[in-house]
């Protein structure tokens, strides 16, 4: 009897070790919280990438859109979730800006959440409604100065990179564009295309189809270099606003305390997905590059971004209750 018990324990050890290492993960659907509305760039990117991840790991990765509070609503929900690997967060540039513009946050981006991998980086674009009689950054600056208080700019929300990009533009260009925040990129674009707001800062990835259809006019990209996908659009810096630079990033995090074996399994699946030609092509068409990293590299990246945006927000004086 003793011998049979010992043998049974020995046989069970590999199974126990496998479970401990997260090898059986995932055994059910995984929820990916996107803290913005459906149809925006973050949502589009998440669906594209996590369809591939789900195919690899044999379980569906379901997108859960939770917009609100500049991306904080979704982040707070994930920070409070179980750290079993079944709830993930799609993070953006907003999440390294929010700690400095929101006076009270109920979560700590690097304390309550664990980095998994960077996903992508790319430019924002400054675009205007075609009815506005400007065709360059310099003409926009001149028009605003000749018509003070008449121009509004849309962003995907208070504290977002699209908001701070407009703040930075006002600072460096001497303009006084009035900020109009939306709960995500999709509604902001809808009003920009409809002419309810004249100017918008948005991800090139989501704005490009409207630019191609002539529903928006692109004046400049926010990065230091032109986009490889749209080289005809000049940078804002080269268009007469020297020193101007802003960019967007997307990444994945999971609640703090998630087993390292699960983080590693997700990380490796993301590495494969981001190397898929169809994803590289789809993101590249919108001016974005795929950027897989290790969890440690992503943490370092976020620490540097936090330092950069802290300085930018402090200089701008931007603040949200």
C-alpha positions as CSV (number, residue, x, y, z in Angstrom):
1,X,0.0,0.0,0.0
2,X,2.8,2.4,1.0
3,X,4.7,1.6,-2.3
4,X,1.6,2.3,-4.4
5,X,1.0,5.6,-2.5
6,X,4.6,6.7,-3.1
7,X,4.5,5.7,-6.8
8,X,1.2,7.6,-7.2
9,X,2.8,10.7,-5.8
10,X,5.8,10.4,-8.1
11,X,3.5,10.0,-11.1
12,X,1.5,13.1,-10.0
13,X,4.6,15.3,-9.6
14,X,4.9,16.3,-13.3
15,X,1.2,17.2,-13.5
16,X,1.5,19.3,-10.3
17,X,4.7,21.0,-11.7
18,X,3.0,21.6,-15.0
19,X,0.1,23.3,-13.3
20,X,2.4,25.4,-11.1
21,X,4.3,26.5,-14.2
22,X,1.0,27.6,-15.9
23,X,1.4,25.1,-18.7
24,X,-2.3,24.4,-18.7
25,X,-3.1,28.1,-19.1
26,X,-5.4,29.2,-20.5
27,X,-8.2,26.7,-19.8
28,X,-11.0,29.1,-20.6
29,X,-11.6,32.4,-22.3
30,X,-9.4,35.4,-21.4
31,X,-10.8,38.9,-21.1
32,X,-8.8,41.8,-22.6
33,X,-10.0,45.1,-21.2
34,X,-9.7,47.9,-23.7
35,X,-10.4,51.2,-21.8
36,X,-11.8,52.9,-24.9
37,X,-14.9,52.5,-27.1
38,X,-15.2,50.0,-29.9
39,X,-13.9,51.2,-33.2
40,X,-11.0,53.3,-32.0
41,X,-7.3,52.6,-32.7
42,X,-6.7,50.7,-29.4
43,X,-9.8,48.5,-29.9
44,X,-8.8,47.8,-33.5
45,X,-5.2,46.9,-32.6
46,X,-6.4,44.7,-29.6
47,X,-8.8,42.7,-31.8
48,X,-6.2,42.2,-34.5
49,X,-3.5,41.0,-32.2
50,X,-5.5,38.9,-29.7
51,X,-7.3,37.0,-32.4
52,X,-3.9,35.6,-33.3
53,X,-2.9,35.0,-29.6
54,X,-6.2,33.1,-29.1
55,X,-5.5,31.0,-32.1
56,X,-2.1,30.1,-30.7
57,X,-3.2,29.3,-27.1
58,X,-6.4,27.5,-28.1
59,X,-8.9,29.8,-26.2
60,X,-10.7,33.0,-27.2
61,X,-9.3,36.3,-26.0
62,X,-12.5,38.4,-25.7
63,X,-12.3,42.2,-26.0
64,X,-14.2,44.0,-23.2
65,X,-14.5,47.8,-24.0
66,X,-14.6,49.9,-20.8
67,X,-14.2,53.5,-21.7
68,X,-14.2,56.4,-19.3
69,X,-12.0,58.8,-17.2
70,X,-9.2,59.0,-19.8
71,X,-8.5,55.2,-19.7
72,X,-8.7,55.0,-15.9
73,X,-12.0,53.2,-15.7
74,X,-10.7,50.1,-17.5
75,X,-7.3,50.3,-15.7
76,X,-8.9,50.4,-12.3
77,X,-11.1,47.4,-13.1
78,X,-8.1,45.3,-14.1
79,X,-6.1,46.4,-11.1
80,X,-8.9,45.1,-8.9
81,X,-9.2,41.8,-10.8
82,X,-7.9,38.4,-9.9
83,X,-4.3,37.8,-10.8
84,X,-4.9,34.5,-12.4
85,X,-4.1,35.6,-15.9
86,X,-7.7,35.7,-17.2
87,X,-8.0,39.5,-17.2
88,X,-5.6,41.7,-19.2
89,X,-5.3,45.4,-19.8
90,X,-4.5,47.2,-23.1
91,X,-2.4,50.2,-21.9
92,X,-1.6,53.3,-23.9
93,X,0.4,56.5,-23.6
94,X,-2.5,57.8,-21.5
95,X,-1.6,55.5,-18.6
96,X,1.8,57.1,-18.1
97,X,0.3,60.6,-18.4
98,X,-2.7,60.1,-16.1
99,X,-0.7,59.8,-12.8
100,X,0.3,63.5,-13.3
101,X,-2.9,65.1,-14.6
102,X,-5.5,63.3,-12.4
103,X,-5.4,64.5,-8.8
104,X,-6.7,61.2,-7.5
105,X,-6.2,57.7,-9.0
106,X,-7.3,54.5,-7.2
107,X,-4.5,52.5,-8.8
108,X,-0.8,52.6,-9.3
109,X,0.2,51.8,-12.9
110,X,3.4,49.9,-12.0
111,X,2.4,48.9,-8.5
112,X,-1.0,47.3,-9.1
113,X,-0.3,46.1,-12.6
114,X,2.5,44.0,-14.2
115,X,4.0,44.7,-17.6
116,X,3.8,41.8,-20.1
117,X,5.0,43.4,-23.4
118,X,5.0,46.5,-25.5
119,X,2.9,46.0,-28.7
120,X,3.2,48.9,-31.0
121,X,4.4,52.5,-31.4
122,X,3.4,55.1,-33.9
123,X,2.6,58.8,-34.7
124,X,-0.5,60.9,-34.0
125,X,-1.6,63.2,-36.8
126,X,-2.8,66.8,-36.7
127,X,-5.8,67.0,-39.1
128,X,-8.5,69.5,-39.9
129,X,-12.0,69.5,-41.4
130,X,-11.8,70.2,-45.1
131,X,-14.1,73.3,-44.7
132,X,-11.3,75.0,-42.7
133,X,-9.4,77.2,-45.2
134,X,-5.9,75.9,-44.1
135,X,-3.6,73.5,-45.9
136,X,-0.5,73.6,-43.7
137,X,0.5,73.9,-40.1
138,X,1.7,77.5,-40.7
139,X,-1.7,78.4,-42.2
140,X,-3.5,76.9,-39.2
141,X,-1.3,78.9,-36.8
142,X,-2.0,82.1,-38.8
143,X,-5.8,81.4,-39.0
144,X,-6.0,80.8,-35.2
145,X,-4.1,84.0,-34.4
146,X,-6.4,86.0,-36.8
147,X,-9.5,84.3,-35.4
148,X,-8.9,84.0,-31.6
149,X,-11.2,81.7,-29.7
150,X,-12.9,80.2,-32.8
151,X,-11.0,77.0,-33.2
152,X,-11.5,73.8,-31.1
153,X,-9.5,70.6,-31.1
154,X,-10.8,67.2,-30.4
155,X,-9.0,64.5,-28.4
156,X,-9.8,61.0,-27.2
157,X,-10.1,62.3,-23.6
158,X,-8.7,64.4,-20.9
159,X,-5.1,63.4,-20.1
160,X,-4.7,61.4,-23.3
161,X,-1.6,61.8,-25.5
162,X,-4.1,63.3,-28.0
163,X,-4.9,66.0,-25.4
164,X,-1.3,66.7,-24.3
165,X,-0.2,66.8,-28.0
166,X,-2.7,69.7,-28.5
167,X,-1.5,71.4,-25.3
168,X,2.1,71.1,-26.5
169,X,1.2,72.5,-29.9
170,X,-0.5,75.5,-28.3
171,X,2.6,76.1,-26.2
172,X,5.2,75.8,-29.0
173,X,3.1,77.4,-31.8
174,X,1.5,80.2,-29.7
175,X,-2.0,79.1,-30.7
176,X,-5.1,79.0,-28.4
177,X,-7.0,76.0,-29.7
178,X,-9.8,75.1,-27.2
179,X,-9.7,71.5,-26.1
180,X,-12.8,69.3,-26.5
181,X,-12.4,65.9,-24.8
182,X,-14.3,62.8,-26.0
183,X,-14.6,59.3,-24.5
184,X,-12.4,57.7,-27.0
185,X,-11.1,58.2,-30.5
186,X,-14.2,57.0,-32.4
187,X,-16.6,59.7,-31.2
188,X,-13.9,62.3,-31.5
189,X,-13.3,61.4,-35.1
190,X,-17.0,61.3,-35.8
191,X,-17.4,64.9,-34.7
192,X,-14.2,66.0,-36.5
193,X,-15.5,64.4,-39.8
194,X,-18.9,66.0,-39.2
195,X,-17.4,69.4,-38.7
196,X,-18.6,69.8,-35.1
197,X,-14.9,70.4,-34.2
198,X,-12.4,71.9,-36.7
199,X,-9.2,70.3,-35.5
200,X,-8.2,66.9,-34.2
201,X,-5.1,65.2,-32.8
202,X,-5.5,61.4,-33.2
203,X,-3.7,58.2,-34.0
204,X,-2.7,58.1,-37.6
205,X,-3.9,54.4,-37.6
206,X,-7.5,55.4,-37.0
207,X,-7.5,58.8,-38.8
208,X,-5.9,57.6,-42.0
209,X,-9.1,56.2,-43.7
210,X,-10.8,59.5,-43.3
211,X,-7.8,61.4,-44.6
212,X,-7.7,59.0,-47.6
213,X,-11.4,59.7,-48.3
214,X,-11.0,63.4,-48.1
215,X,-13.1,63.7,-45.0
216,X,-10.2,65.1,-43.0
217,X,-7.1,67.0,-44.2
218,X,-3.8,66.0,-42.6
219,X,-1.4,68.8,-41.8
220,X,1.4,67.0,-39.9
221,X,2.5,64.0,-37.9
222,X,3.6,64.4,-34.3
223,X,6.8,62.3,-34.4
224,X,10.3,63.5,-35.1
225,X,10.4,61.6,-38.5
226,X,7.7,61.2,-41.2
227,X,5.7,58.1,-41.2
228,X,6.9,55.4,-43.6
229,X,3.2,54.6,-44.5
230,X,2.4,58.3,-45.3
231,X,5.7,60.0,-46.2
232,X,3.7,62.8,-47.9
233,X,2.6,64.1,-44.6
234,X,5.3,66.4,-43.1
235,X,6.2,66.4,-39.4
236,X,4.8,69.3,-37.3
237,X,8.4,70.1,-36.3
238,X,9.6,70.6,-39.9
239,X,6.4,72.6,-40.6
240,X,7.6,75.5,-38.5
241,X,7.2,74.3,-34.9
242,X,10.7,73.2,-34.0
243,X,11.1,70.9,-31.1
244,X,7.6,69.5,-31.4
245,X,7.4,65.7,-30.8
246,X,4.8,63.3,-29.4
247,X,4.0,59.7,-30.1
248,X,1.6,56.9,-29.1
249,X,2.3,53.4,-27.7
250,X,0.2,50.4,-26.9
251,X,1.1,47.5,-24.5
252,X,-0.3,44.8,-22.3
253,X,-0.4,44.5,-18.6
254,X,-2.0,42.1,-16.1
255,X,-2.8,42.4,-12.4
256,X,0.2,42.5,-10.0
257,X,1.0,39.1,-8.6
258,X,0.1,37.1,-11.8
259,X,2.4,34.0,-11.8
260,X,5.5,34.6,-13.9
261,X,4.9,31.4,-15.8
262,X,1.6,32.9,-17.1
263,X,3.2,36.2,-17.9
264,X,5.9,34.4,-19.9
265,X,3.4,32.3,-21.8
266,X,1.5,35.4,-22.8
267,X,4.7,37.2,-23.7
268,X,5.8,34.4,-25.9
269,X,2.4,34.2,-27.6
270,X,2.6,38.0,-28.2
271,X,6.1,37.6,-29.7
272,X,4.7,35.2,-32.3
273,X,1.6,37.2,-33.0
274,X,3.6,40.4,-33.5
275,X,5.8,38.7,-36.0
276,X,2.9,37.6,-38.1
277,X,3.2,39.2,-41.6
278,X,-0.5,40.1,-41.7
279,X,-0.3,42.0,-38.4
280,X,3.0,43.7,-39.4
281,X,1.4,44.8,-42.6
282,X,-1.9,45.9,-41.1
283,X,-0.2,48.1,-38.4
284,X,2.4,49.3,-40.9
285,X,-0.3,50.6,-43.2
286,X,-1.4,52.9,-40.4
287,X,2.1,54.1,-39.7
288,X,2.6,51.8,-36.7
289,X,5.4,49.4,-36.0
290,X,5.2,46.2,-34.0
291,X,7.3,46.4,-30.8
292,X,7.6,43.1,-28.8
293,X,9.6,43.4,-25.6
294,X,10.4,41.2,-22.6
295,X,8.4,42.1,-19.4
296,X,11.5,43.7,-17.9
297,X,12.1,45.8,-21.0
298,X,8.5,47.0,-21.0
299,X,8.8,48.0,-17.4
300,X,11.9,50.0,-18.1
301,X,10.2,51.6,-21.1
302,X,7.2,52.6,-19.0
303,X,9.4,54.1,-16.3
304,X,11.1,56.3,-18.9
305,X,7.8,57.3,-20.3
306,X,6.5,58.2,-16.8
307,X,9.5,60.4,-16.3
308,X,9.1,62.1,-19.7
309,X,5.4,62.9,-19.3
310,X,5.8,64.0,-15.7
311,X,8.0,66.7,-17.0
312,X,5.7,67.6,-19.9
313,X,2.6,67.8,-17.6
314,X,4.4,69.8,-15.0
315,X,5.5,72.3,-17.7
316,X,2.0,72.5,-19.2
317,X,0.2,72.8,-15.9
318,X,-2.6,70.4,-17.1
319,X,-4.7,69.1,-14.3
320,X,-8.0,67.1,-14.0
321,X,-10.1,66.7,-10.9
